[in-house]
Amino acid sequence: MELAREDKVKDLLKNQKFNQKEIAEMADPQIEYYHWLYFEDFVCDYM
């Protein structure tokens, strides 16, 4: 679980969506939500 969080945090930082301080204050569900919002595609998006 910790590795998944780290990967998501790296993606958010790399693309400058949030800074380190903002991410440090987020809970796991918040990080998962923002990662989903910015980085995960859905099949419906291409229809």
N, C-alpha and C positions, 0 to 999 in steps of 0.2 A: 504494500500500500504506500509506503514511504517513497519508493522509487517512482511510482506513478505520479505522486504529488510533485516530486522534484522535476520530473520531465515536463509536467504542465506548467510549473513555475518558470522553468527555463524558457519555454515557448512564449509565455506572457512577457517576460523580461526582454527577450530577444527582439520581439516585435514592438517593444515600448508601449504596451497597453497599460502597464502599471509600473510603479517604481518598487524598489525592494521593501520600503517601509509599508506601503499599502498592502503588499502581498503578505508580509509578516503578520499583519493584523487580521488576515482573512482565515476563516475556518475552511476545512477541507471541502465542504459542499459548495462554498462560494468559489473556490478555485476551480472545482469541477465545472460549475456553471459557466464561468467566464471562458474557460478553455473550450467548452462546448459551443458557446456563443460565437467565438472568434475563429475557431480552427476546425470544427468538425462539419463536414458536408453531409447532406441528406440526399437520397435519391430523388426526392420530391423537388429539390432545388434545380434539377436539370430537366424537368418535364415541362 
